[in-house]
Amino acid sequence: MPIETQELSCDILVAGGGAAGVPCALAAARCGANVILCQDRPVLGGNASGEVRMHVVGANGTGSFDRGSELETEAREGGIIEEIRLENCVRNPQRSASIFDLILYDKCRIEPNLTLLLNTTVTAVEKIGDRIQLAIAERQSTEDRFNIRAKVFIDCTGDGRLGVEAGAAFMEGRESREPFGESLALADADQHRLGSTILLQARRHDRAMPFVAPDWARRFSKQDLRLRLYACPGEEEPSHEYGYWWAEWGGNLDTIKDNETIRDQLLAVALGIWDHVKNGPPEDPAAENEDPLHTANWALDWIGFLPGKRESRRFIGQHVLTEQDVLESREFRDAIAYGGWSLDLHPPQGVDAPDEEPCVQHPVPHLYDIPLSCCVARDVANLMFAGRNLSATHVAFSSTRVMATCAVVGQGVGTAAAHAVANGISVARLASDETAIENIQQLLLQHDAFLIGRWNGDSNDVATLATISASSEQPGGEAINVISGVTRAVHGDRGVPESRRVAGTHRWMSDPAAGLPTWLQLEWDEPVVVREVQFIFDTGLHRHLTLSHHDGYTSRMHWGQPQPETVRDYSIDIHNGDGGDQWNTIVEVVGNFQRQRRHCLSSSQVVRRMRVCVAKTNGLDHVRIVEVRVLCSD
């Protein structure tokens, strides 16, 4: 049967269903846009998926943000990526890669404004002038071609396939110091980039498990790997349950055109490292008997066949993010996300550069803005992008490329695109439209995104007009904090630059001595008509929380259970102020583990007093509520 062509239309087409594409599509759909998400693989998640299995890291992953202290700024990302992390933590205690794939699939499938097309690759576009009219996508498994018309096209493919087909300008390789004045850039530009990695997983058995490497596997000496840790510390002996991110190769090739060659060589590299670990280096035949790494009972359980790609194309947007933007935490009026991972530069040759460290991380002193102008094409009027292909130099990209940062950028871009569509604004003018940017930022804050130095200014939120009280409170955790407008703790000289810092805990914390249940009350001078109540609960943003197949890494988290700080069982009670003692319960929740909860009321309620009554947390001896919003009827 010949390929059949189907005509589709939507408000927004998102190409690419990885760490940026999924939050991007969900954000746009939740903001009311009609969205189609095309993913060229059978599963979602990109480098985080079951096909690659890299754990998701972000702004709290390195340097100043790796301390895990409540006395530091809470750097872990909120919004959609936090929702996914919390869901995965509770629903996937076994840490299954396939269950994570299923969670992402479920998030997209249940979203009513989102159409998901898996195994579907954007292969071409049609333009009129500087605007994309439609994208052509193909799904070989069903012999279908899709002509997809949209108002806005968003490239989250990593490699930039949609944007390249549209003729958008892009950069590859490493820039020299001269164009952007970057101290960490090379003296002379080249076409090298960060390489790719294939991961593996191993399992410990109750008997010896031999391994014989194929003839084509690489052979590594101790000298070759002397700068690379290939055994993870364990409680009693080294652990080998997870692969080696530094098993990197191919950055001196074209990571798109040479990807098949890179895959073949990475399989040889990964198996060669495992052979080295299991059987000892070739120059030390006694190592097999000594087994200093206690590997006799360990066996390969899984190895990837899809390279985890770090870098390929980077589009040239209305602004190119630079080393200085990152290290100086420059303020951008059009900020839609933030980063904080170190400037993390790798030798392009990977394991073929044994005399170089596998990475050199230059700490980022503060969280930094990522502006919308880095995500809008300068030369295609209705093209946006999010993820590792955003507009940045090679040096700046080395921080923005990590997946949790890609996710918050994706949410920012999806929200901005939906706002543009709803209000008839060209995305090419979006970043320079002050009113639009303010509205987009308020939408992001409403959906639990964090933006440096910005706070709740929602005119429909009548919680800010209420008198706030509680059954008890701690010093520094006063009830009034729930309307501070900031949804995470900001402490010390780390995290947020002092000039943009709104210091404090930014949450109500009840007194442990008072016990549970406990309550928080909002009271208005005059009755208000309420249509929605929103909460942000504490989920321990000072800690790491991400799916990892590395036992040692996950052991430092509260994995397989709700976060102990989070409110579990609660109700919303209202009083209309008629002078009686009658309180009406309008919402009851049991078993919550999410950070943001939004309660849209079936009918608007006339309210003079409202109480949030908390019966249980997920482990903490007191209640922590970060924000309460009460949205009035229009």
C-alpha positions in Angstrom: 0.0 0.0 0.0 1.4 3.4 -0.9 1.9 6.0 1.8 -1.3 7.8 2.6 -1.3 11.6 3.3 -3.4 13.0 6.2 -4.2 16.7 6.6 -3.9 17.9 10.2 -4.1 21.3 11.8 -3.4 22.7 15.2 -2.4 25.9 17.0 1.1 24.7 17.9 3.2 21.9 16.5 5.9 20.7 18.8 8.6 18.5 17.1 10.5 16.3 19.5 9.3 14.6 22.7 12.3 14.7 24.9 13.0 16.5 28.1 12.1 19.9 26.5 9.3 18.8 24.1 7.1 17.0 26.6 6.9 20.0 29.1 6.6 22.3 26.1 3.6 20.5 24.6 1.9 20.0 28.0 2.4 23.7 29.0 0.9 24.9 25.7 -2.0 22.5 25.9 -2.8 23.4 29.5 -2.8 27.0 28.5 -5.6 26.3 26.1 -3.8 25.8 22.8 -4.6 22.9 20.4 -1.2 21.0 20.3 0.3 18.2 18.2 3.4 16.6 19.5 5.5 14.6 17.0 8.2 12.3 18.4 10.4 10.3 16.1 10.9 7.4 18.7 8.4 4.9 20.1 8.8 6.4 23.6 9.0 9.9 25.0 11.8 11.3 27.2 14.8 11.5 24.8 18.0 11.0 26.8 15.9 10.3 29.9 13.9 7.6 28.2 14.3 3.9 28.6 16.2 3.9 25.3 19.1 6.0 26.8 18.5 6.1 30.6 20.4 9.2 31.6 19.1 10.6 34.9 17.7 14.2 34.7 19.9 16.8 36.3 19.5 20.6 36.5 20.3 23.8 38.4 20.9 22.1 41.7 23.3 19.5 40.3 26.8 20.9 40.6 28.9 23.5 42.4 27.1 25.8 44.9 23.8 24.1 44.4 24.8 20.6 45.3 24.8 21.0 49.1 21.2 19.9 49.8 20.8 22.3 52.7 17.5 24.0 53.6 19.7 27.1 54.5 20.5 27.5 50.8 18.3 28.6 47.9 16.1 25.8 46.7 17.4 25.4 43.2 15.5 22.3 42.0 13.1 23.1 39.2 9.4 23.4 39.8 6.5 23.2 37.4 5.9 20.4 35.0 9.3 18.7 35.5 8.7 18.6 39.3 5.2 17.2 38.7 6.8 14.4 36.6 9.6 13.7 39.1 7.1 13.5 42.0 4.8 11.2 40.1 7.7 9.0 39.0 9.1 8.8 42.6 5.8 7.5 44.0 4.5 5.5 41.1 7.8 4.0 40.1 9.5 2.9 43.4 11.2 0.0 41.5 13.0 2.6 39.3 11.9 1.0 36.0 13.0 2.8 32.9 9.9 1.5 31.1 7.5 2.8 33.8 9.1 6.2 33.4 8.4 6.0 29.7 4.8 5.1 30.5 4.4 8.0 32.9 5.4 10.5 30.2 3.1 8.8 27.7 0.2 8.9 30.2 0.8 12.6 30.9 0.5 13.4 27.2 -2.3 10.9 26.5 -4.7 12.3 29.1 -4.2 15.9 28.2 -7.4 16.8 26.2 -5.7 19.5 24.1 -2.8 17.4 23.0 -2.5 14.9 20.1 0.5 12.6 20.4 2.1 11.1 17.3 4.9 8.6 18.2 7.3 7.2 15.6 6.6 10.3 13.6 9.5 12.4 12.1 9.2 15.9 10.7 11.0 15.6 7.3 10.2 18.9 5.5 8.3 22.1 5.7 6.5 24.4 3.3 7.0 28.2 3.7 5.6 31.4 2.3 8.1 34.2 2.7 9.6 33.9 6.2 6.7 31.9 7.7 6.2 28.1 7.9 2.8 27.1 6.5 3.0 23.4 7.3 5.3 20.7 8.4 5.5 17.3 6.7 6.0 14.4 9.0 6.2 10.7 8.2 5.4 7.6 10.2 6.9 4.6 8.3 5.4 2.0 10.7 1.9 2.8 9.4 2.9 4.2 6.0 1.4 7.6 6.8 2.4 11.1 5.9 1.0 14.0 7.8 0.7 17.6 6.5 0.5 19.5 9.7 -0.6 23.2 9.5 0.0 25.3 12.6 0.3 28.9 13.7 3.5 28.3 15.7 6.1 25.6 15.1 8.5 24.7 18.0 11.6 22.7 17.4 12.5 20.5 20.5 14.2 17.8 18.4 17.7 18.4 19.8 19.3 18.1 16.4 17.1 20.9 15.0 15.5 19.0 12.1 12.4 21.2 11.9 14.3 24.5 12.0 16.9 23.3 9.5 14.2 22.3 7.1 12.8 25.8 7.5 16.1 27.4 6.7 16.8 28.8 10.2 20.4 29.9 10.9 22.3 27.7 13.3 25.8 27.3 14.8 27.9 24.1 15.1 31.1 23.4 16.9 33.1 25.6 19.2 33.4 29.3 18.7 36.6 31.2 19.2 37.0 33.8 21.9 36.7 36.8 19.6 33.0 36.8 18.5 31.6 36.8 22.0 34.6 37.7 24.2 34.4 34.4 26.2 37.3 33.5 28.4 36.6 29.8 28.2 36.3 29.7 24.5 39.1 28.5 22.2 41.7 30.7 20.6 40.6 29.3 17.2 37.2 28.0 16.3 36.6 24.4 15.2 33.8 22.0 14.3 34.2 19.8 17.4 31.5 19.4 20.0 30.6 17.4 23.0 30.5 13.7 22.3 27.9 11.0 22.9 27.6 8.2 25.3 26.0 4.7 25.4 25.0 3.6 28.9 24.8 0.1 30.3 23.3 -1.5 33.4 24.6 -4.4 35.4 23.1 -6.6 38.1 24.6 -8.6 40.9 23.8 -12.3 40.9 24.2 -15.1 43.5 26.9 -16.9 41.4 29.8 -16.1 39.1 28.8 -14.6 35.8 31.5 -14.7 33.2 31.8 -12.2 30.4 33.5 -12.6 27.1 33.9 -9.5 25.0 33.3 -9.6 21.3 36.3 -9.3 19.1 35.3 -5.8 18.0 35.2 -4.4 21.6 37.8 -1.8 22.5 40.6 -2.7 24.9 41.5 -0.3 27.7 44.6 -0.3 29.9 44.7 1.2 33.4 46.7 4.1 31.9 43.8 4.7 29.5 41.3 5.0 32.3 43.4 6.5 35.1 41.4 9.7 35.1 38.0 7.9 34.9 36.2 6.3 37.9 34.7 3.0 36.8 33.6 1.6 40.1 31.0 3.3 42.3 31.6 3.1 46.0 29.3 0.8 47.8 28.6 0.0 51.5 30.7 -3.1 51.5 32.2 -3.4 48.0 32.2 -1.4 44.8 29.0 -1.2 42.9 28.5 -1.5 39.1 24.8 -1.2 38.6 25.0 1.8 36.3 27.0 2.8 33.2 29.6 5.4 32.6 28.6 8.9 31.5 32.3 9.5 30.6 32.2 6.6 28.1 32.1 9.4 25.5 33.1 9.4 21.9 32.6 11.1 18.6 32.7 14.8 19.4 35.3 15.3 16.7 32.8 13.9 14.1 29.5 15.1 12.8 27.2 14.0 15.6 24.3 13.9 13.1 25.7 12.5 9.8 28.1 10.2 11.6 25.7 9.0 14.2 25.7 5.4 13.0 29.5 5.2 13.1 29.4 6.8 16.6 26.9 4.2 17.8 29.0 1.3 16.6 32.1 2.8 18.2 30.3 3.6 21.4 29.1 0.0 21.7 32.8 -1.1 21.3 33.8 1.5 24.0 31.1 0.5 26.5 31.7 -3.2 26.1 35.5 -2.6 26.3 35.1 -0.8 29.6 32.9 -3.6 30.9 35.5 -6.1 29.8 38.2 -4.1 31.6 36.0 -4.0 34.8 35.1 -7.7 34.6 38.3 -9.4 33.4 41.0 -6.9 34.2 43.1 -4.8 31.9 45.0 -6.6 29.2 48.4 -5.9 30.8 47.4 -7.4 34.1 46.2 -11.1 33.6 46.3 -11.7 37.4 43.4 -9.2 37.8 40.8 -11.8 36.9 41.8 -14.0 39.9 42.3 -11.1 42.3 39.0 -9.4 41.4 39.7 -6.2 43.3 36.5 -4.7 42.1 34.4 -7.7 43.2 32.8 -8.1 39.8 32.6 -11.9 39.6 28.9 -12.1 40.3 28.0 -9.0 38.2 26.5 -9.4 34.7 25.3 -7.0 32.1 21.5 -6.6 32.2 21.0 -3.9 29.6 23.0 -1.8 27.1 21.7 1.0 25.0 21.7 1.1 21.2 20.7 4.8 21.0 23.6 7.1 21.7 22.9 9.7 24.3 23.7 12.8 22.3 25.0 15.9 24.0 25.5 18.4 21.2 24.8 19.0 17.5 23.1 22.2 16.1 22.4 25.4 18.1 20.0 27.8 16.4 20.7 31.5 16.2 17.9 33.3 17.9 17.1 36.9 18.7 19.7 36.7 21.5 22.7 34.3 21.8 23.3 33.4 25.4 27.0 33.7 26.3 29.4 32.7 29.1 29.1 36.2 30.6 25.3 36.0 30.7 25.6 32.8 32.7 28.5 33.6 35.0 27.3 37.2 35.7 23.7 36.1 36.1 22.6 39.0 33.8 19.0 40.0 34.2 16.8 39.6 31.2 13.5 41.4 31.1 12.1 38.5 28.9 13.2 35.7 31.2 11.1 32.5 30.9 13.3 30.0 32.8 16.5 29.7 34.7 19.6 27.5 34.8 22.4 26.8 37.3 24.4 23.7 36.2 28.1 24.4 35.9 29.7 25.3 32.6 30.5 21.7 31.9 33.1 21.3 29.0 34.2 17.9 27.8 37.1 16.9 25.5 35.5 16.1 22.1 37.6 12.9 21.8 36.1 11.5 25.0 37.9 8.3 26.0 40.4 8.9 23.2 41.7 11.8 25.3 43.1 9.8 28.2 45.4 12.6 29.4 42.4 14.9 29.8 39.8 14.9 32.6 36.5 13.6 31.2 35.0 17.0 32.0 36.0 20.3 33.5 33.2 22.1 35.4 33.4 25.8 35.9 31.0 26.6 38.8 28.2 29.0 38.1 28.0 31.3 41.2 24.2 32.1 40.9 21.1 30.9 39.2 20.8 32.7 35.9 18.0 33.9 33.5 17.2 32.2 30.2 15.4 34.7 28.1 12.6 34.0 25.5 14.8 35.8 22.9 17.1 32.7 23.0 14.2 30.6 21.9 12.8 32.6 19.0 14.3 32.3 15.5 15.8 35.5 14.2 14.9 34.6 10.6 11.7 32.5 10.6 8.7 34.4 11.8 6.8 31.6 13.5 9.6 29.3 14.7 10.6 28.8 18.3 12.9 26.2 19.9 13.6 24.7 23.3 16.1 22.2 24.6 19.8 21.8 23.7 19.3 23.5 20.4 18.4 26.9 21.9 20.4 30.0 20.9 23.7 29.8 22.9 27.4 29.7 22.4 29.1 26.4 22.9 30.4 27.5 26.3 27.0 28.8 27.6 25.3 25.7 26.1 27.5 23.5 28.3 25.3 24.6 31.2 21.8 25.0 29.5 22.0 21.5 27.9 21.1 19.5 31.0 17.6 18.0 30.9 15.9 19.7 33.8 17.0 23.0 32.5 15.7 22.0 29.0 12.4 21.1 30.7 11.9 24.5 32.3 12.8 26.2 29.1 10.3 23.9 27.3 7.6 24.9 29.7 8.5 28.6 29.2 8.4 28.3 25.4 5.1 26.3 25.4 3.5 28.9 27.7 4.7 31.8 25.6 3.6 30.2 22.3 0.1 29.5 23.7 -0.2 33.1 24.9 0.9 34.4 21.5 -1.8 32.2 19.8 -4.5 33.2 22.2 -3.8 36.9 21.8 -2.9 37.0 18.1 0.7 38.1 18.7 3.5 37.2 16.3 6.1 35.1 18.2 8.7 37.2 16.4 7.5 40.2 18.3 6.8 38.4 21.6 10.1 39.0 23.4 10.0 42.7 22.8 6.3 43.1 23.9 6.5 44.2 27.5 2.9 43.5 28.3 3.0 40.1 26.7 6.2 39.2 28.6 4.6 40.2 31.9 1.5 38.1 31.2 3.6 35.1 30.2 5.8 35.4 33.3 2.6 35.6 35.5 1.3 32.5 33.8 4.5 30.6 34.5 4.5 31.7 38.1 0.9 30.5 38.4 2.0 27.1 37.1 4.8 26.8 39.7 7.7 27.9 37.5 10.4 29.9 39.2 11.7 33.1 37.7 14.5 35.0 39.5 13.4 38.2 41.2 9.8 37.9 40.0 6.7 37.2 42.1 3.0 36.8 41.9 1.2 39.8 40.5 -2.0 38.0 39.5 -4.9 40.6 39.7 -7.4 37.8 40.0 -5.8 36.4 43.1 -7.8 37.7 46.1 -5.7 35.8 48.6 -3.4 38.8 48.7 -6.4 40.9 50.0 -7.2 38.6 52.9 -6.1 38.6 56.5 -4.0 35.5 57.1 -3.9 33.6 60.3 -3.2 30.1 61.5 -3.7 27.8 64.4 0.1 27.9 65.0 3.2 29.1 63.3 7.0 29.0 63.7 9.3 32.0 63.7 10.4 32.5 60.1 7.4 30.4 59.0 4.6 32.9 59.6 1.2 32.3 58.0 1.5 35.5 56.0 4.3 33.9 54.0 1.7 32.1 51.8 1.1 35.3 50.0 4.7 36.5 49.7 4.5 35.8 45.9 7.7 33.7 45.9 7.4 29.9 46.0 10.8 28.7 47.3 13.3 29.5 50.0 15.9 32.1 49.2 18.8 32.1 51.7 22.4 33.1 51.9 24.8 34.4 49.2 24.3 31.4 46.9 21.6 30.8 44.4 20.1 34.2 43.6 22.1 37.4 43.2 21.6 39.7 46.2 20.3 42.5 44.0 17.5 40.2 42.9 16.9 38.2 46.0 13.6 38.2 48.0 15.0 36.5 51.0 13.1 34.2 53.4 11.5 30.8 53.7 8.4 31.9 51.8 6.1 29.3 53.5 3.9 28.8 56.5 5.2 26.3 58.9 3.0 25.2 61.8 4.4 24.6 65.2 5.4 21.0 65.7 4.4 21.2 69.4 0.8 22.0 68.4 0.5 18.8 66.5 -1.9 17.8 63.8 -4.6 18.6 62.6 -3.9 22.2 62.1 -5.3 25.0 59.9 -4.6 28.1 57.9 -7.3 30.8 57.5 -8.0 33.5 55.0 -10.6 36.2 55.9 -11.8 39.0 53.8 -13.5 42.3 54.9 -16.2 41.7 52.2 -17.3 38.4 50.7 -15.5 37.3 47.5 -16.7 35.0 44.8 -14.3 32.2 44.4 -13.9 29.9 41.3 -10.5 28.2 42.0 -8.1 27.6 44.9 -4.4 26.8 44.3 -1.8 25.4 46.6 2.0 25.1 46.4 3.2 22.6 49.0 6.8 22.0 50.2 8.4 19.1 48.3 12.0 19.4 49.6 13.4 21.4 46.6 16.7 21.6 48.5 17.3 17.9 47.7 18.0 15.9 44.6 15.1 14.0 43.2 15.3 12.2 39.9 15.0 8.8 38.4 18.4 7.2 38.3 19.6 3.6 37.8 22.6 4.4 40.0 21.8 2.9 43.5 24.3 5.2 45.3 22.8 8.3 43.7 19.2 7.4 44.5 20.1 6.4 48.1 20.6 10.0 48.9 17.0 10.8 47.9 13.5 10.1 49.4 12.8 7.8 46.5 9.8 5.4 46.3 7.7 7.5 48.6 6.1 10.9 48.8 8.4 13.7 50.0 8.1 13.9 53.8 7.4 17.7 53.9 4.4 17.4 51.6 0.9 17.9 52.8 -1.0 14.5 52.5 -4.6 14.9 53.7 -6.4 18.2 53.7 -9.7 19.9 53.2 -10.9 23.3 52.2 -13.7 24.7 54.4 -15.6 28.0 53.7 -17.9 30.3 55.6 -20.0 32.9 53.9 -19.9 35.3 56.9 -23.6 35.2 57.7 -23.0 35.2 61.4 -23.6 31.5 62.0 -21.1 28.8 62.9 -21.7 26.7 59.8 -18.6 25.9 57.8 -19.0 24.0 54.6 -16.4 21.6 53.3 -16.0 22.1 49.5 -12.8 20.0 48.9 -11.4 16.9 50.5 -8.1 15.4 49.5 -6.5 12.2 50.8 -3.0 10.9 49.8 -1.6 13.9 48.0 2.1 13.8 47.0 2.2 16.6 44.4 3.7 20.1 44.9 1.0 22.0 43.1 -2.7 21.3 43.5 -5.4 23.3 41.7 -9.1 23.0 42.7 -11.5 24.4 40.2 -14.9 24.6 42.0 -18.0 23.2 40.2 -19.8 26.4 41.0 -18.5 29.8 42.2 -18.7 30.1 46.0 -19.4 33.3 48.0 -16.8 33.3 50.7 -15.9 35.5 53.7 -13.6 33.1 55.4 -11.7 30.1 54.1 -9.7 27.5 56.0 -7.2 24.9 54.8 -7.4 22.1 57.4 -4.5 19.7 57.3 -4.9 16.3 58.9 -1.6 14.6 57.8 1.7 15.2 56.1 3.8 12.5 54.4 6.1 12.3 57.4 7.1 15.7 58.7 5.9 16.7 62.2 4.5 20.0 61.0 2.7 21.5 58.0 4.4 23.5 55.3 2.4 25.4 52.7 4.4 27.6 50.3 1.6 29.5 48.5 -2.2 29.9 48.5 -3.9 31.5 45.6 -7.7 32.2 45.6 -8.9 33.1 42.2 -12.1 35.1 41.9 -14.7 34.8 39.2 -14.3 37.1 36.2 
